[in-house]
Amino acid sequence: MALPRDRDSELTDPRVRRTQAALQRTLIDLVQDRDLSRISVADVAERAGVSRSTFYDHYRDVHELAEAACTTMIDDLIEAIPDPGTGDTPHAAPDTLLTFFAHLDEHAGLYRSVLGPQGSARVIDHVRRRATVAAYLGARRAVTGEDSPSPTDYTVHVPHDVPAAFTAGALIGVATDWLQHGCPRSPAEMAALTRPLLMTLYREDDRPSPANAGPQCS
């Protein structure tokens, strides 16, 4: 059982961050050679050069470590990909999609495990929320030209935005299906196939404003 953890201390203590980063990198390396279900805490601890008790100071089990590794990588990815709100959105989007699918392909074994039928609801929700924020902020920048917070800023409030939510859900669905089928198409092909589907959402339209969007759920 994991020890109680002070999340604020984890965020500020460089030793904690270094240890967690080392454990995450180790898992990412191990999952290249075997399925996540075949990796034990002992495997990770031994490869990372730490004790099992040190592992349990940070994570309950390998699955929680996988969740942490995936959410960290997704945040890093979203920070790094081109901003669809700068310049002409239709031309920026293919680079964004190619980066997204290339990242999933590079770590296919890990994402296949956490996004699959027996995967992590936490990771799926994290990807969905980050993708929704990124889509919403990118579309807002394209229209207004205003600077916006980072998509990985957890304080960002995104209103009910159907195109942004649809984009996030569609990307997760397409990516999960692709991973579960063993990535039969290249990241470039996936970007090219996905692009025209998503770009229709960002053409000029007559979206209702939230105030005129009709009744709300109770």
C-alpha positions as CSV (number, residue, x, y, z in Angstrom):
1,M,0.0,0.0,0.0
2,A,1.3,3.4,-0.9
3,L,2.2,5.8,1.9
4,P,0.2,9.0,2.3
5,R,1.7,11.7,0.1
6,D,1.9,15.4,0.3
7,R,1.1,16.5,-3.3
8,D,2.3,20.1,-2.6
9,S,5.7,18.8,-1.4
10,E,5.9,16.6,-4.5
11,L,5.5,19.6,-6.7
12,T,8.2,21.6,-5.0
13,D,10.8,19.0,-3.8
14,P,13.4,18.5,-6.7
15,R,14.4,15.2,-5.2
16,V,10.9,13.9,-5.5
17,R,10.5,15.2,-9.0
18,R,13.8,13.6,-10.0
19,T,12.9,10.2,-8.6
20,Q,9.4,10.2,-10.2
21,A,10.9,11.3,-13.5
22,A,13.5,8.4,-13.3
23,L,10.7,5.9,-12.5
24,Q,8.6,7.1,-15.4
25,R,11.5,7.0,-17.9
26,T,12.3,3.5,-16.7
27,L,8.8,2.3,-17.3
28,I,8.8,3.9,-20.7
29,D,12.0,2.0,-21.5
30,L,10.6,-1.3,-20.2
31,V,7.3,-1.2,-22.0
32,Q,9.2,-1.1,-25.3
33,D,10.1,-4.8,-24.8
34,R,7.1,-6.2,-23.0
35,D,3.5,-5.6,-22.2
36,L,2.7,-3.4,-19.2
37,S,0.8,-6.3,-17.6
38,R,4.1,-8.2,-17.5
39,I,6.1,-5.5,-15.8
40,S,6.4,-5.7,-12.0
41,V,7.3,-3.1,-9.3
42,A,10.6,-5.1,-8.8
43,D,11.4,-4.8,-12.5
44,V,11.0,-1.0,-12.4
45,A,12.8,-0.5,-9.1
46,E,15.8,-2.7,-10.2
47,R,16.2,-0.9,-13.6
48,A,15.8,2.5,-12.0
49,G,18.3,1.7,-9.2
50,V,16.0,2.3,-6.3
51,S,14.5,0.1,-3.6
52,R,10.9,-1.2,-3.8
53,S,10.1,0.9,-0.7
54,T,11.2,4.0,-2.6
55,F,8.9,3.1,-5.4
56,Y,6.0,2.8,-3.0
57,D,6.8,6.2,-1.6
58,H,5.7,7.6,-4.9
59,Y,3.3,5.2,-6.6
60,R,0.8,2.5,-5.5
61,D,1.7,0.1,-8.4
62,V,2.9,0.0,-11.9
63,H,-0.4,1.0,-13.3
64,E,-0.4,4.3,-11.3
65,L,3.2,4.9,-12.6
66,A,2.0,4.3,-16.1
67,E,-0.8,6.8,-15.6
68,A,1.7,9.4,-14.3
69,A,4.1,8.8,-17.2
70,C,1.3,9.2,-19.8
71,T,-0.2,12.3,-18.3
72,T,3.3,13.9,-18.0
73,M,4.0,13.0,-21.6
74,I,0.7,14.3,-22.9
75,D,1.3,17.7,-21.1
76,D,4.8,17.9,-22.5
77,L,3.4,17.0,-26.0
78,I,0.7,19.7,-25.9
79,E,3.3,22.3,-24.8
80,A,5.5,21.3,-27.7
81,I,3.1,21.0,-30.6
82,P,2.5,23.9,-33.0
83,D,-0.3,26.2,-32.0
84,P,-3.2,26.0,-34.4
85,G,-4.2,29.5,-33.3
86,T,-1.1,31.1,-34.9
87,G,-1.2,31.8,-38.6
88,D,-3.6,29.9,-40.8
89,T,-5.3,27.2,-38.8
90,P,-5.8,24.7,-41.8
91,H,-2.1,24.8,-42.5
92,A,-0.9,24.6,-38.9
93,A,-3.2,21.6,-38.1
94,P,-1.4,18.9,-40.1
95,D,1.9,19.5,-38.1
96,T,-0.1,19.4,-34.9
97,L,-1.8,16.1,-35.9
98,L,1.4,14.6,-37.2
99,T,3.2,15.4,-33.9
100,F,0.3,13.9,-32.0
101,F,0.2,10.6,-33.9
102,A,4.0,10.4,-34.0
103,H,4.1,10.7,-30.2
104,L,1.5,7.9,-29.8
105,D,3.4,5.7,-32.3
106,E,6.7,6.2,-30.4
107,H,5.1,5.0,-27.2
108,A,2.5,2.7,-28.7
109,G,2.9,-0.1,-26.2
110,L,2.3,2.2,-23.2
111,Y,-0.6,4.1,-24.7
112,R,-2.2,0.9,-26.0
113,S,-2.3,-0.4,-22.5
114,V,-3.7,2.7,-20.8
115,L,-6.1,3.7,-23.5
116,G,-7.4,0.2,-24.3
117,P,-10.4,-1.7,-22.9
118,Q,-8.7,-2.5,-19.6
119,G,-6.9,0.8,-19.5
120,S,-6.9,3.9,-17.3
121,A,-10.0,6.1,-17.1
122,R,-7.8,8.7,-15.5
123,V,-5.5,8.9,-18.5
124,I,-8.4,8.9,-21.0
125,D,-10.0,11.7,-19.1
126,H,-6.7,13.6,-18.9
127,V,-6.2,13.3,-22.6
128,R,-9.8,14.4,-23.3
129,R,-9.6,17.4,-21.0
130,R,-6.2,18.6,-22.4
131,A,-7.3,18.1,-26.0
132,T,-10.5,20.0,-25.3
133,V,-8.7,22.9,-23.8
134,A,-6.1,23.0,-26.6
135,A,-8.8,22.9,-29.3
136,Y,-10.8,25.6,-27.5
137,L,-7.9,27.9,-27.0
138,G,-6.5,27.3,-30.4
139,A,-9.8,28.2,-32.1
140,R,-10.2,31.3,-29.9
141,R,-6.7,32.5,-30.8
142,A,-7.4,32.0,-34.5
143,V,-10.5,34.1,-34.3
144,T,-9.5,36.8,-31.9
145,G,-5.7,36.9,-32.1
146,E,-5.6,37.1,-28.3
147,D,-2.9,35.5,-26.2
148,S,-4.4,32.6,-24.1
149,P,-3.2,30.5,-21.3
150,S,-1.3,27.2,-21.9
151,P,-3.5,24.2,-22.6
152,T,-1.8,22.5,-19.7
153,D,-2.8,25.3,-17.3
154,Y,-5.1,23.5,-14.9
155,T,-6.8,26.7,-13.9
156,V,-8.2,27.3,-17.4
157,H,-12.0,27.2,-17.5
158,V,-13.4,26.0,-20.8
159,P,-17.1,26.8,-21.4
160,H,-19.4,24.3,-23.1
161,D,-17.9,24.3,-26.6
162,V,-19.3,21.6,-28.9
163,P,-16.5,21.7,-31.6
164,A,-13.7,21.6,-29.0
165,A,-15.4,18.7,-27.1
166,F,-16.1,16.9,-30.3
167,T,-12.5,17.3,-31.5
168,A,-11.2,15.8,-28.2
169,G,-13.5,12.9,-28.3
170,A,-12.9,12.2,-32.0
171,L,-9.1,12.3,-31.5
172,I,-9.3,9.8,-28.6
173,G,-11.5,7.5,-30.5
174,V,-9.4,7.5,-33.7
175,A,-6.1,7.2,-31.7
176,T,-7.4,4.3,-29.6
177,D,-8.7,2.4,-32.6
178,W,-5.4,2.9,-34.4
179,L,-3.4,1.7,-31.4
180,Q,-5.6,-1.3,-30.8
181,H,-5.2,-2.4,-34.4
182,G,-1.4,-2.2,-34.1
183,C,-0.9,1.2,-35.8
184,P,-1.5,-0.2,-39.4
185,R,-1.1,3.3,-40.9
186,S,1.9,5.7,-40.4
187,P,1.5,8.8,-38.3
188,A,1.7,10.9,-41.5
189,E,-1.2,8.9,-43.0
190,M,-3.2,9.2,-39.8
191,A,-2.7,13.0,-39.8
192,A,-3.7,13.2,-43.5
193,L,-6.9,11.2,-42.9
194,T,-7.9,13.0,-39.8
195,R,-7.2,16.5,-41.0
196,P,-10.2,17.1,-43.3
197,L,-12.5,15.7,-40.7
198,L,-11.4,18.1,-38.0
199,M,-10.9,21.1,-40.2
200,T,-14.6,21.2,-41.0
201,L,-15.2,22.2,-37.3
202,Y,-13.0,25.3,-37.6
203,R,-14.5,26.8,-40.7
204,E,-16.6,29.9,-40.2
205,D,-20.0,28.9,-38.8
206,D,-22.9,30.2,-36.9
207,R,-22.3,28.6,-33.5
208,P,-24.8,29.6,-30.9
209,S,-23.4,31.5,-28.0
210,P,-23.6,29.9,-24.6
211,A,-26.4,32.3,-23.6
212,N,-28.5,31.2,-26.5
213,A,-27.6,27.6,-26.5
214,G,-30.9,26.3,-25.1
215,P,-31.8,24.5,-21.9
216,Q,-29.1,23.2,-19.6
217,C,-28.8,19.8,-18.0
218,S,-30.1,19.6,-14.5
